[in-house]
Amino acid sequence: MKPLAVHQPTVNSLTHARDQFRQLLEEDAVEGMWQSFFAENPFVLSSALPLRVEPQDITPLGRPGRSEADLIFFQRSAREMISFGVIELKRSNEPVIILPRRNIVQLSANATTAMLQAKHYASSLEALERAIFLGSKKHLFVVMGLSSELERKLTSDLLRTQARNLVPPGVQILGYDTVLSRFEETLPLKILSLAPAQASLTDSIQRRAEWCLEGNGASEILGRWNALDGLLERKRCLRFFVERLLLEDSSGTNRQSFCALLCEHSATDREQAEHWWEETLGGFSPTDRLDVGNWPKADAALLPSWFGTVFLRSLQRHMNFAWRGRISSWPRSAPWYDARMLDEATLYAAWQAHTR
C-alpha cells in the first residue's frame, strides 16, 4: 500500500485548502466530502496531528463498499517502521459528548462507534502485516464535532475529568475547528492576513437557537424558529434544539415544542424534514428524557406518523443501536411506531458484538 506522492504545497494550494476547509465547516459537510478534502490535502492533517507525520505518510482509504479506515498513516525512519495510525472521520456537526444527568458525561453513540471502528481497523492492519508492525506504536484518531461543544458543556473540573477518562489511552478525538486552527498556525503570515478571523460558527448558531427557545411556550418558540433567516440556518439549529428542548429540560412545554417543530417542518416540506431529522435524531445516546416511550401519552400522541420510520433510518445512518432496549418497550400500537425497529436493532447489535 503506497502513500501518496506529495510535493511541497504552494501558497495558492495552502490558501485554497484553508478557504475550502472553512467552507466545508460552514456547510456542515458530510463525511464523504471531508474524506475527499483530506485525500486531496493531506498536509492539513499532517500539520494538525500531534505527531511528526509528513503529508506523504498519509494514505486515504474509505473506498465505497469496503470496511476500512478513512485514512491511515505510517511513521518511518531510514530502517524501520516507528509507528502507524488510523484516522476515522465523522461530521463536524455531530456531538462528541452528551449530558444525560447533571454532573454525568457520556460519549455520544457516534463517538463511541468511531473509536471502535478505528480500533477494529488498526487491529486488521496489524493482522495483515504483523511482521512490519511488530514493535511499532499505534495511534488512533477520530476527527469529529467541534471543540467549542466541549467548552460549552464541560463547565467544571469534574465534568472535564470524566470526559478525559472516557477516551482510552492511544485514542484522541480532535474537533474540526482544532484541526483548522492547528493547520492555520503553520501557514505563512501573508496567507493568514488575506482573511480576517471569523467568529465561531457554533457560537453564532447557539445564540440564534437560544433566542428561539426563549419564546413563551411552544407557539412562540415555533414562530421564532420560522423567523430564522433561511432553511440552512434552521437546519444548523436543529441539533442544538434537541439538546436544549429534550436533554437539558424535559418539561411538557419542551416536549410539545419539539413535536410542534417536527410537525411544522414536515407540513412545510415533508421530504426535506425527514432528511434533516434523519441526520439529527440517531446521533444521540439513549436517555430517559429523549426516550419517547417514557413520555406522557398526551405528549407522545403529538409525534408525527413518520417519526418511527425516520428515527429508525437515523439509527442506521449513525450506526447507533444502543437504543435497542428502549425500543423494545415502546408501544406497538402508537401511530408513529415502525414495526421494523426492534428486528433491525437486534440484528445490528449481534453484528456489532461479532466485530468487536
ABEGO torsion letter per residue (X at the ends): XBBBBBBBBBAAAAAAAAAAAAAAAAAGBBAAAAAAAAAABAAAAAAABABBBBAAABBBBGBBGBBBBABBBBBBBAABBABBBBBBBBBAABBABBBABBGBBBBBAAAAAAAAAAAAAAAAAAAABAAAABGBBBBBBBBBEBAAAAAAABABAAAAAAAAAABBBGBBBBBAAAAAAAAAAABBAAAAAABBBBBBAAAAAAAAAAAAAABBEAAAAAAAAAABBEAAAAAAAAAAAAAAAAAABABAAAAAAAAAAAAAAAAABAAAAAAAAAAAAAABBBBAAABAAABBAAAAAABBAAAAAAAAAAAAAAGBAAAAAAAAABBAABAABBAAAAAAAAAAAAAAAAAX
